[in-house]
Amino acid sequence: MIALLDPSQYRQTPWKNGGGTTIDIAEENGVWRFTRTPIAEAGPFSDYTGFERMQVLVAGRGLVLETPDGEIDVRMPFRPVRFAGELPVVSRLEAGPVEVINLIGARRAVTIDLDILDAGERGAVEPGIHIAYCTDGPAILDTDETLHRVPPHHALRIDADQPTLLACKGGRAVVASIIVGVRA
């Protein structure tokens, strides 16, 4: 199944720590969430014990995540990072407000991945749920030789029951992959 997700259907959710609001693009019953989040001020991240987190900067520059183990560098756009949900994180903004895409998944139930697909790139996605989100400009995505024109801030949800070829024919998409089950 393939469905276009429209921004008018997205929900806004207050952060667990009260520091801001997240735009929920897609989610499933507390097992996983795919969101876009503006970060206007430095501060602590919410605790997501038991969850894996991935994040990618999509607007602005200069985001650094400070942890007890050192810094996680998110300064450059479109370079995903991964960290444990229970890791204490405090954001630092070096050049003003930013926006990020988040993918959060319960370790007991799903395996998550976050990737960037630029024009001319393609790859196979395995069976699972895949969300291809257009951060700013439109994109043309090809799923097994079927073209989908995806407007800015819209997403294409692909529920794949077999390996599926996903290609970007124009624009850029942030691709979240949620695979049910835990890999060894």
C-alpha positions as CSV (number, residue, x, y, z in Angstrom):
1,M,0.0,0.0,0.0
2,I,1.2,3.5,-0.8
3,A,-0.5,6.6,0.5
4,L,0.2,10.4,0.3
5,L,0.4,12.0,3.7
6,D,-0.9,15.6,3.7
7,P,0.3,18.2,6.2
8,S,-3.4,19.1,7.0
9,Q,-3.5,15.6,8.7
10,Y,-0.4,16.1,10.8
11,R,-0.8,16.6,14.6
12,Q,1.0,19.0,16.8
13,T,2.2,17.5,20.1
14,P,3.8,19.3,23.0
15,W,7.2,18.0,24.0
16,K,7.3,15.7,27.1
17,N,9.6,18.2,28.8
18,G,7.4,21.2,27.9
19,G,10.0,23.0,25.9
20,G,8.3,23.1,22.5
21,T,6.0,21.4,20.0
22,T,6.6,18.6,17.5
23,I,4.7,18.1,14.2
24,D,3.7,14.4,14.1
25,I,3.9,13.2,10.4
26,A,3.3,9.5,11.1
27,E,3.1,7.3,14.2
28,E,1.9,4.0,15.4
29,N,0.5,3.5,18.9
30,G,3.5,4.6,20.9
31,V,5.7,2.1,19.1
32,W,7.3,4.6,16.7
33,R,7.0,8.2,15.7
34,F,8.2,10.2,12.7
35,T,8.2,14.0,13.3
36,R,9.5,17.4,12.3
37,T,10.5,19.6,15.2
38,P,11.6,23.3,15.3
39,I,14.2,23.9,18.0
40,A,14.2,27.6,18.8
41,E,16.1,27.5,22.1
42,A,18.8,25.3,23.6
43,G,17.7,22.9,26.3
44,P,17.3,19.3,27.5
45,F,15.7,16.6,25.3
46,S,12.8,14.5,26.6
47,D,13.6,11.1,28.1
48,Y,12.7,8.2,25.8
49,T,14.0,5.3,27.8
50,G,13.6,2.0,25.8
51,F,13.6,3.8,22.5
52,E,16.1,4.3,19.7
53,R,16.3,7.8,18.3
54,M,17.5,9.1,15.0
55,Q,17.6,12.7,14.0
56,V,18.6,14.8,11.0
57,L,19.0,18.5,10.6
58,V,16.8,19.8,7.8
59,A,16.8,23.6,8.3
60,G,19.4,25.9,9.8
61,R,22.9,25.0,11.0
62,G,24.9,24.6,14.1
63,L,23.0,22.0,16.2
64,V,25.1,20.1,18.8
65,L,23.8,17.5,21.2
66,E,25.7,17.5,24.4
67,T,25.7,14.2,26.3
68,P,27.7,12.8,29.3
69,D,29.7,10.7,26.7
70,G,30.6,13.8,24.6
71,E,29.0,15.7,21.7
72,I,26.9,14.4,18.9
73,D,27.5,16.6,15.9
74,V,24.4,17.6,14.0
75,R,25.8,20.8,12.6
76,M,25.5,19.9,8.9
77,P,22.1,19.4,7.3
78,F,21.0,16.0,6.0
79,R,23.5,13.8,8.0
80,P,21.4,11.5,10.2
81,V,22.6,10.6,13.7
82,R,21.5,7.8,16.1
83,F,21.4,7.8,19.9
84,A,19.6,6.0,22.7
85,G,16.4,7.5,24.0
86,E,17.5,7.3,27.6
87,L,20.8,9.2,26.9
88,P,20.7,12.6,28.7
89,V,20.9,15.1,25.9
90,V,21.0,18.9,26.0
91,S,20.9,20.8,22.7
92,R,23.2,23.7,21.9
93,L,22.4,26.1,19.0
94,E,25.5,27.7,17.5
95,A,23.8,29.7,14.8
96,G,20.2,30.3,15.8
97,P,17.0,28.2,15.5
98,V,17.0,24.9,13.5
99,E,14.5,22.2,12.4
100,V,15.1,18.5,12.6
101,I,13.4,15.3,11.5
102,N,13.1,12.7,14.3
103,L,12.5,9.0,14.1
104,I,11.9,7.2,17.4
105,G,11.2,3.5,17.8
106,A,10.7,1.1,20.7
107,R,13.7,-1.2,20.8
108,R,11.5,-4.1,21.9
109,A,9.3,-3.9,18.8
110,V,10.9,-2.3,15.8
111,T,14.2,-1.6,14.1
112,I,14.5,2.0,12.7
113,D,16.7,3.7,10.1
114,L,16.8,7.2,8.6
115,D,18.4,8.0,5.2
116,I,18.5,10.8,2.7
117,L,17.5,10.1,-0.9
118,D,18.7,12.9,-3.3
119,A,17.8,13.2,-7.0
120,G,19.4,10.4,-9.0
121,E,19.8,8.0,-6.1
122,R,17.9,4.8,-5.5
123,G,17.9,1.7,-3.4
124,A,15.9,-1.2,-2.3
125,V,13.9,-1.0,0.9
126,E,13.0,-4.2,2.8
127,P,9.6,-5.3,3.9
128,G,8.2,-2.8,6.5
129,I,6.9,0.8,6.8
130,H,8.8,3.5,4.9
131,I,8.0,7.2,5.1
132,A,9.5,9.4,2.4
133,Y,9.2,13.0,3.5
134,C,9.9,16.1,1.3
135,T,11.4,18.7,3.6
136,D,11.2,21.8,1.4
137,G,10.9,21.4,-2.3
138,P,8.8,18.9,-4.2
139,A,10.2,15.5,-5.1
140,I,9.4,12.8,-7.7
141,L,9.7,9.4,-6.2
142,D,9.6,6.1,-8.1
143,T,8.4,2.9,-6.3
144,D,8.9,-0.1,-8.5
145,E,8.5,2.0,-11.6
146,T,5.4,3.9,-10.5
147,L,6.0,7.7,-10.3
148,H,4.7,9.8,-7.3
149,R,4.9,13.6,-7.3
150,V,5.2,14.6,-3.7
151,P,4.7,18.3,-2.8
152,P,6.8,20.1,-0.2
153,H,6.1,19.0,3.4
154,H,4.1,16.0,2.2
155,A,5.2,12.4,2.7
156,L,4.7,9.2,0.9
157,R,4.0,6.2,3.2
158,I,5.0,2.9,1.7
159,D,3.8,-0.3,3.5
160,A,6.0,-2.9,1.7
161,D,5.4,-6.6,2.1
162,Q,8.4,-7.4,-0.1
163,P,11.6,-5.7,-1.1
164,T,10.7,-2.5,-3.0
165,L,12.9,-0.3,-5.3
166,L,12.7,3.4,-4.2
167,A,14.3,6.0,-6.5
168,C,14.3,9.8,-6.3
169,K,13.9,11.2,-9.8
170,G,13.9,14.8,-8.6
171,G,14.2,16.8,-5.3
172,R,15.1,15.2,-2.0
173,A,13.4,13.0,0.5
174,V,14.2,12.0,4.1
175,V,13.3,8.3,4.2
176,A,12.3,6.7,7.6
177,S,12.3,2.9,7.7
178,I,10.5,1.0,10.4
179,I,10.9,-2.7,10.4
180,V,8.7,-4.7,12.8
181,G,10.8,-7.0,14.9
182,V,14.3,-6.7,16.5
183,R,17.4,-7.7,14.6
184,A,20.0,-9.8,16.3
